[in-house]
Amino acid sequence: MSAAAGHGPVGVAVIGAGNISKQYLDNLTVFPDLKVHVIADLFEEAAKARAEEYGIPEWGSPELALNHPDVEIVVNLTIPAAHVEVATAAVDAGKHVWTEKPFSLDRESGLGLLKHADAAGIRLGCAPDTFLGAGLQTARRIIERGDIGTPLTALTMFQTPGPESWHPNPAFLFQHGAGPLFDMGPYYLTALVQTFGSVRRVAAVGSSSQTTRVIGSGPKAGEEFPVEVPTHVSAMAEFEGGQSSHSVFSFESPRTNMGFVEITGTEATISLPDPNYFHGDIKLWRAGDEDWTTVPATGPANGRGMGVLDMARSMRTGVPHRATGALAYHVVDTMVSISESAETGAFVNVESFASASPALPEDWNPTAATL
């Protein structure tokens, strides 16, 4: 963990000007404690378009971002297969790194990145940071003050027909390192780890109904592409304290049913908001109730980039940030273990550990200038 350093807004470079960059830049360019100096992409025209859209002073190649003297954090929004390579290059350049999920595609490269950054005194952060939003933070406070009793079990569900109907370039979402498990699993598994602690072992089954799919919109509409990973995964997990969960991750359902997270305790069941979002009300069903009680979420819900901001503020004050590389690696380790269980039909132990991150103060304000 690097020590406190510097003063004033933290300089940021974004590498990757694809679809997700817009969601990040909506916030990164308006948070007073951050200053986006450059956006980069292998396709420099894409970087130029984003720079013009958001008033970013410089645009160009990834090398420009990595070597920029005013950049302290590189926000890595490349495709999953490039996450570790780009993050490693940023560490080598002496930059702290925020990476879009997944942290890595396998244990070896992810663990290697963690060790490399630690040896260099570099911070690693990784999406999802949705657990920092008002919805999941409010739910966490409810659980921690004992409103549901002792947490025991969880059910989560993400089911859709798949993204190929609306995404203009969806093939990568069906390749190694993606599919519903690696694409959406981090949101749900991170929320569970924040409640139950580390996953200890998993069991799973997986399947695919099609070997190819067809792009449904955009300039590539009608093009066929291969399906390389299971498009339906059902997983059970046991956590360090003995709690358990059952999760479904699917691109196979004609009916969309997503954002479902219920945690049951000895005194009540709590329904969490969609872990893919930063907002949403919470519902409680206490023992003896005949219906849900809605609890409004309180706190900031600005969106993607909150984790980058927390990392930047933590750098300046010399304290740990919340959405750490270690947390993200544990989620990757869990997802790889789920994949292995689906292939072998056996329980698979998860060797890594990750503690729940400290809760955000209720008055934490992303739009305040604090540095």
URQUIVEN-V860248 format. One record per residue. N is the residue number from 1. PHI is phi as a letter, one per 40 degrees, with the letter a starting at -180 (NA if undefined). PSI is psi in degrees with one decimal (NA if undefined). OMEGA is omega in radians with two decimals (NA if undefined). Layout:
{{N | PHI | PSI | OMEGA} {N | PHI | PSI | OMEGA}}
//
This chain:
{{1 | NA | 125.4 | -3.12} {2 | c | 152.9 | 3.13} {3 | c | 169.3 | 3.08} {4 | c | 140.8 | -3.10} {5 | a | 152.1 | 3.02} {6 | g | 179.4 | 3.08} {7 | a | 163.0 | -3.12} {8 | g | -179.2 | -3.13} {9 | d | 144.8 | -3.11} {10 | c | 129.5 | -3.13} {11 | c | 136.2 | -3.04} {12 | b | 142.4 | 2.91} {13 | b | 140.7 | 3.07} {14 | b | 126.6 | 3.03} {15 | b | 116.3 | -3.07} {16 | h | 109.8 | -3.06} {17 | b | 29.3 | -3.13} {18 | c | -161.5 | -3.04} {19 | d | -44.8 | -3.03} {20 | c | -21.4 | -3.09} {21 | c | -31.7 | -3.14} {22 | c | -42.0 | 3.13} {23 | c | -39.1 | 3.09} {24 | c | -48.4 | -3.02} {25 | c | -25.7 | 3.04} {26 | d | -32.1 | -3.12} {27 | b | -44.2 | -3.07} {28 | d | -30.2 | -3.10} {29 | c | -5.4 | -3.14} {30 | b | -14.1 | 3.07} {31 | c | 122.0 | -3.07} {32 | c | -25.8 | -3.09} {33 | c | 2.9 | 3.09} {34 | b | 150.3 | 3.05} {35 | b | 111.1 | 3.12} {36 | c | 112.8 | -3.09} {37 | c | -31.3 | -3.00} {38 | a | 146.9 | 2.95} {39 | b | 137.9 | -3.03} {40 | b | 154.9 | 3.09} {41 | a | 151.8 | 3.03} {42 | d | -34.3 | 3.03} {43 | c | 94.8 | -2.96} {44 | c | -25.5 | 3.09} {45 | c | -33.7 | 3.07} {46 | c | -40.5 | 3.09} {47 | c | -40.6 | 3.13} {48 | c | -43.4 | -3.13} {49 | c | -42.6 | 3.11} {50 | c | -39.5 | 3.13} {51 | c | -42.6 | 3.13} {52 | c | -36.6 | -3.12} {53 | c | -36.7 | -3.02} {54 | b | 5.5 | 3.11} {55 | g | 33.4 | 3.12} {56 | c | 130.4 | -2.98} {57 | c | -36.5 | -3.03} {58 | b | 150.2 | 3.08} {59 | a | 159.1 | 3.12} {60 | i | -143.1 | -3.05} {61 | c | 162.6 | 3.04} {62 | d | -32.7 | 3.13} {63 | c | -36.6 | 3.09} {64 | d | -44.4 | -3.13} {65 | c | -43.8 | -3.07} {66 | c | -29.4 | -3.07} {67 | b | 5.9 | -3.09} {68 | c | 126.8 | -3.05} {69 | c | -21.3 | -3.09} {70 | c | 0.4 | -3.09} {71 | c | 126.6 | 3.07} {72 | b | -32.5 | 3.12} {73 | b | 128.5 | 2.97} {74 | c | 123.2 | 3.07} {75 | c | 111.2 | -2.97} {76 | c | 101.0 | -3.10} {77 | b | 31.4 | 3.12} {78 | c | 178.3 | 3.11} {79 | c | 156.0 | -3.07} {80 | d | -38.8 | -3.09} {81 | c | -19.3 | -3.11} {82 | b | -1.5 | -3.03} {83 | d | -50.4 | -3.07} {84 | c | -41.4 | -3.14} {85 | c | -47.2 | -3.12} {86 | c | -41.5 | 3.13} {87 | c | -40.4 | 3.11} {88 | c | -42.1 | 3.10} {89 | c | -37.8 | 3.12} {90 | c | -41.8 | 3.08} {91 | c | -43.9 | 3.12} {92 | c | -28.5 | 3.12} {93 | c | 1.6 | 3.12} {94 | g | 19.5 | -3.13} {95 | b | 142.6 | 2.92} {96 | c | 155.0 | -2.96} {97 | b | 131.3 | 2.88} {98 | b | 127.5 | -3.08} {99 | b | 136.4 | 2.97} {100 | c | 151.2 | -3.13} {101 | c | 155.0 | -0.04} {102 | c | 157.4 | -3.13} {103 | d | -41.2 | 3.10} {104 | a | 173.5 | 3.13} {105 | c | -11.2 | -3.10} {106 | a | 169.0 | -3.11} {107 | c | -43.0 | -2.99} {108 | c | -49.9 | -3.10} {109 | c | -36.0 | 3.13} {110 | c | -45.5 | 3.13} {111 | c | -37.0 | 3.09} {112 | c | -40.2 | 3.11} {113 | c | -42.8 | 3.11} {114 | d | -47.4 | -3.11} {115 | c | -40.3 | -3.13} {116 | c | -45.1 | -3.13} {117 | c | -40.3 | -3.13} {118 | c | -41.7 | 3.13} {119 | c | -29.9 | -3.12} {120 | c | -3.1 | -3.09} {121 | g | 31.9 | -3.08} {122 | b | 138.8 | 3.06} {123 | c | 141.2 | 2.98} {124 | b | 132.1 | 3.02} {125 | b | 158.0 | -3.07} {126 | a | 143.3 | 2.98} {127 | c | 155.9 | 0.10} {128 | c | 145.9 | 2.98} {129 | b | 12.2 | 3.13} {130 | c | -25.7 | 3.13} {131 | c | -9.2 | 3.05} {132 | c | -8.3 | -3.12} {133 | c | 168.2 | -3.05} {134 | d | -39.7 | -3.06} {135 | c | -57.9 | -3.08} {136 | c | -29.1 | 3.07} {137 | c | -39.1 | 3.09} {138 | c | -43.2 | 3.10} {139 | c | -40.6 | 3.13} {140 | c | -42.7 | 3.13} {141 | c | -38.2 | 3.12} {142 | c | -45.2 | -3.13} {143 | c | -43.5 | -3.06} {144 | c | -25.1 | 3.10} {145 | c | 3.1 | 2.97} {146 | g | 14.0 | -3.06} {147 | c | -25.4 | 3.13} {148 | b | 8.3 | -3.05} {149 | g | -146.7 | 3.10} {150 | c | 120.9 | 3.12} {151 | c | 136.2 | -3.05} {152 | b | -50.2 | -3.00} {153 | a | 164.9 | 3.09} {154 | a | 147.9 | 2.99} {155 | b | 132.5 | 3.05} {156 | b | 150.0 | -3.14} {157 | a | 132.8 | 2.95} {158 | b | 110.5 | 3.13} {159 | b | 126.2 | 3.04} {160 | a | 170.5 | 3.02} {161 | c | -14.9 | -3.07} {162 | h | 158.9 | -3.03} {163 | c | -3.2 | -3.03} {164 | c | -18.1 | -3.13} {165 | c | -28.0 | -3.06} {166 | b | -25.0 | -3.09} {167 | c | 130.3 | -3.08} {168 | c | -17.0 | -3.11} {169 | a | 69.4 | -2.92} {170 | c | -3.4 | -2.99} {171 | d | -38.3 | -3.09} {172 | c | -21.4 | 3.13} {173 | c | -5.1 | 3.11} {174 | b | 14.2 | 3.13} {175 | b | 171.2 | 3.07} {176 | d | 131.1 | -3.09} {177 | g | 3.0 | 3.11} {178 | b | -129.9 | -2.97} {179 | g | 173.7 | -3.09} {180 | c | -30.7 | -3.13} {181 | c | -54.5 | -3.07} {182 | c | -25.0 | 3.13} {183 | c | -45.6 | -3.06} {184 | b | -21.2 | -3.13} {185 | d | -39.7 | -3.12} {186 | d | -34.8 | -3.14} {187 | c | -47.8 | -3.05} {188 | c | -43.9 | -3.11} {189 | c | -36.8 | 3.08} {190 | c | -42.2 | 3.10} {191 | c | -38.7 | 3.13} {192 | c | -41.1 | 3.11} {193 | c | -36.3 | 3.11} {194 | c | -21.8 | 3.13} {195 | c | -45.9 | -2.98} {196 | b | -12.6 | -3.02} {197 | g | -159.9 | -3.00} {198 | c | 146.7 | 3.00} {199 | c | 136.9 | -3.13} {200 | b | -37.8 | 3.08} {201 | a | 158.4 | -3.09} {202 | b | 158.5 | 2.97} {203 | a | 142.6 | -3.02} {204 | a | 159.8 | 2.92} {205 | b | 151.7 | 3.14} {206 | a | 156.0 | -3.13} {207 | a | 166.3 | 3.02} {208 | b | 135.4 | -3.13} {209 | c | -16.2 | -3.09} {210 | b | 147.2 | 3.07} {211 | c | -16.8 | 3.07} {212 | b | 159.2 | 3.02} {213 | b | 168.0 | -3.04} {214 | b | 132.2 | 3.10} {215 | c | 131.9 | -3.02} {216 | b | -7.5 | -3.09} {217 | a | 165.8 | 3.09} {218 | g | -174.4 | -3.06} {219 | c | -19.4 | -3.14} {220 | c | 11.1 | -3.11} {221 | d | 133.9 | -3.13} {222 | g | -14.8 | 3.12} {223 | c | 140.5 | 3.11} {224 | c | 145.3 | 3.11} {225 | a | 155.7 | -3.08} {226 | c | 151.0 | 3.02} {227 | b | 118.4 | -3.01} {228 | b | -7.7 | -3.04} {229 | b | 161.7 | 3.03} {230 | d | 136.1 | 3.13} {231 | b | 3.9 | 2.97} {232 | a | 125.0 | 3.12} {233 | b | 129.8 | 3.04} {234 | b | 123.4 | -2.98} {235 | b | 140.5 | 2.96} {236 | b | 143.1 | 3.11} {237 | b | 143.4 | 3.00} {238 | b | 134.1 | -3.05} {239 | b | 169.8 | -3.02} {240 | c | -28.7 | -3.14} {241 | c | 6.6 | 3.14} {242 | g | -6.4 | 3.10} {243 | c | 162.5 | -3.12} {244 | b | 159.1 | 3.10} {245 | a | 156.7 | 3.03} {246 | b | 125.3 | -3.05} {247 | b | 143.2 | 3.03} {248 | b | 129.3 | 3.06} {249 | b | 115.1 | -2.96} {250 | a | 136.9 | 2.90} {251 | b | 27.3 | -2.99} {252 | b | 1.3 | -3.00} {253 | c | 123.2 | 3.04} {254 | c | -27.6 | 3.13} {255 | b | 123.9 | 3.10} {256 | c | 125.9 | 3.10} {257 | a | 94.2 | -3.04} {258 | b | 168.1 | -3.12} {259 | g | 17.3 | -3.08} {260 | c | 115.2 | 3.05} {261 | b | 114.1 | 3.06} {262 | b | 131.7 | 3.09} {263 | b | 126.3 | -3.10} {264 | b | 131.7 | 3.07} {265 | b | -173.7 | -3.10} {266 | c | -19.1 | -3.07} {267 | b | -18.8 | -3.05} {268 | a | 164.7 | 2.98} {269 | b | 135.8 | 3.09} {270 | b | 131.9 | 3.07} {271 | b | 116.4 | -3.10} {272 | c | 155.6 | 3.01} {273 | c | 165.6 | -3.13} {274 | d | 121.2 | -3.10} {275 | c | -3.3 | 3.04} {276 | c | -4.2 | -3.09} {277 | b | 166.5 | -3.08} {278 | c | -4.8 | -3.04} {279 | b | -175.4 | 3.09} {280 | h | 141.5 | -3.14} {281 | c | 162.6 | 3.13} {282 | b | 146.7 | 3.09} {283 | b | 140.8 | 3.13} {284 | b | 136.3 | 3.01} {285 | b | 99.9 | -3.10} {286 | c | 157.5 | 3.09} {287 | d | 127.5 | -3.12} {288 | g | -12.7 | 3.12} {289 | c | 159.1 | 3.07} {290 | b | 1.1 | 3.11} {291 | a | 169.9 | 3.11} {292 | c | 147.4 | 2.92} {293 | b | 124.2 | -3.12} {294 | c | 133.6 | 3.10} {295 | b | 113.9 | -3.14} {296 | c | 143.1 | 3.08} {297 | c | 145.0 | 3.08} {298 | b | 145.5 | -3.13} {299 | h | 179.5 | -3.08} {300 | c | 144.8 | 3.10} {301 | a | 46.4 | -3.00} {302 | c | -32.8 | 3.10} {303 | h | -166.4 | -3.06} {304 | d | 136.3 | -3.04} {305 | h | -14.2 | 3.10} {306 | c | -35.7 | 3.11} {307 | c | -36.8 | 3.07} {308 | c | -43.4 | 3.14} {309 | c | -44.6 | 3.09} {310 | d | -39.5 | 3.11} {311 | c | -43.7 | -3.13} {312 | c | -47.3 | 3.13} {313 | c | -37.3 | 3.13} {314 | c | -35.1 | 3.06} {315 | d | -44.7 | -3.09} {316 | c | -33.1 | -3.08} {317 | c | -6.6 | 3.07} {318 | g | 28.5 | 3.10} {319 | b | 161.6 | 3.11} {320 | c | 143.7 | 3.00} {321 | c | 174.3 | -2.93} {322 | c | -47.3 | -3.12} {323 | c | 77.1 | -2.97} {324 | c | 163.0 | 3.02} {325 | c | -35.5 | 3.13} {326 | c | -40.9 | 3.07} {327 | c | -46.4 | -3.13} {328 | c | -39.2 | 3.11} {329 | c | -40.5 | 3.12} {330 | c | -39.0 | 3.10} {331 | c | -42.0 | 3.07} {332 | c | -46.7 | 3.12} {333 | d | -41.3 | 3.12} {334 | c | -43.5 | -3.13} {335 | c | -39.0 | 3.07} {336 | c | -40.6 | 3.10} {337 | c | -39.4 | 3.07} {338 | c | -44.4 | 3.12} {339 | c | -42.6 | 3.13} {340 | c | -39.9 | 3.11} {341 | c | -40.2 | 3.12} {342 | c | -32.0 | 3.14} {343 | c | -37.5 | -3.02} {344 | c | -21.9 | -3.08} {345 | g | 12.9 | -3.11} {346 | b | 157.9 | 2.96} {347 | c | 144.4 | 3.08} {348 | b | 128.8 | 3.09} {349 | c | 144.6 | 3.07} {350 | b | 119.7 | -2.97} {351 | c | -25.8 | -3.06} {352 | c | 167.9 | 3.14} {353 | b | 152.2 | 3.03} {354 | a | 122.7 | 3.11} {355 | c | 156.6 | 3.01} {356 | c | 140.1 | -3.12} {357 | c | 152.3 | 3.07} {358 | d | 140.8 | 3.11} {359 | c | 150.9 | 3.04} {360 | c | 144.5 | 2.97} {361 | d | 144.4 | -3.11} {362 | c | -26.0 | -3.12} {363 | c | 13.6 | 3.10} {364 | c | 124.5 | -2.98} {365 | b | 106.3 | -3.13} {366 | c | -26.0 | -3.06} {367 | c | 2.7 | 3.09} {368 | c | 144.5 | 3.03} {369 | c | 109.1 | -3.05} {370 | b | -10.2 | -3.02} {371 | b | NA | NA}}
//
